[in-house]
Amino acid sequence: MVGQYIVMFVKEEHKDKINSIKKHKVKTGFAGMAGNKGSVALRFNFEDTSFAFVNVHLESGQKQIAERLENLR
């Protein structure tokens, strides 16, 4: 895996119903320098409902539980 990616497609008829779009990325691989581990997130409102989508790829293994939880924070 080289990186994280998240995208949103919207039908033309619904584009005016979407607002407050926010995006964020966190690199946690190789001391925060690489995108091989981490997350990307997308948040937006569709009319009166808010949505959030998160794509994560964290450290593997049973011994990295504390590190994974810290990365999620």
Secondary structure in CASP SS format (residue, H / E / C, confidence):
PFRMAT SS
TARGET T0000
AUTHOR 0000-0000-0000
METHOD secondary structure of the structure
MODEL  1
M C 1.00
V C 1.00
G C 1.00
Q C 1.00
Y C 1.00
I C 1.00
V C 1.00
M C 1.00
F C 1.00
V C 1.00
K C 1.00
E H 1.00
E H 1.00
H H 1.00
K H 1.00
D H 1.00
K H 1.00
I E 1.00
N E 1.00
S E 1.00
I E 1.00
K E 1.00
K E 1.00
H E 1.00
K E 1.00
V E 1.00
K E 1.00
T E 1.00
G E 1.00
F C 1.00
A C 1.00
G C 1.00
M C 1.00
A E 1.00
G E 1.00
N E 1.00
K E 1.00
G E 1.00
S E 1.00
V E 1.00
A E 1.00
L E 1.00
R E 1.00
F E 1.00
N E 1.00
F E 1.00
E C 1.00
D C 1.00
T E 1.00
S E 1.00
F E 1.00
A E 1.00
F E 1.00
V E 1.00
N E 1.00
V E 1.00
H E 1.00
L C 1.00
E C 1.00
S C 1.00
G C 1.00
Q H 1.00
K H 1.00
Q H 1.00
I H 1.00
A H 1.00
E H 1.00
R H 1.00
L H 1.00
E H 1.00
N H 1.00
L H 1.00
R C 1.00
END
